[in-house]
Amino acid sequence: MKAEFHKGFDKQLAKLPKKRRDKVIDTIDLFLEEPMEPLLRNHELTGEWAGFRSISAGGDLRLHFEIVGENIAYFVAVGTHSQLYK
C-alpha cells in the first residue's frame, strides 16, 4: 500500500500541534504496513463522506481517505470528529 496526500490534508496536518502531527505520521505508517490493524478502527463512511474510509489516530483524531488505483490510499482530511463531521 502507498499513500498520497491531497493539498488540503497537508494544510490541515501542518496546523496540528507537533505531538498530534507525529501521531498522524505514525498512524499512516502503521496503516501502510497493516491497513486493517484493529487499533486503527478502519471503517467505511456514509452520508457526505460516502465512498471514503476513516482511521483513528488516537483520541478524537481521524484521517479520511479513499482507495484509488490498485494499492493507493489518497488521504484527503485530518481532524477531530467535530471538525470533520459538521
Order of alpha helices (4+ residues) and beta strands (2+ residues): beta-alpha-alpha-beta-beta-beta-beta-alpha
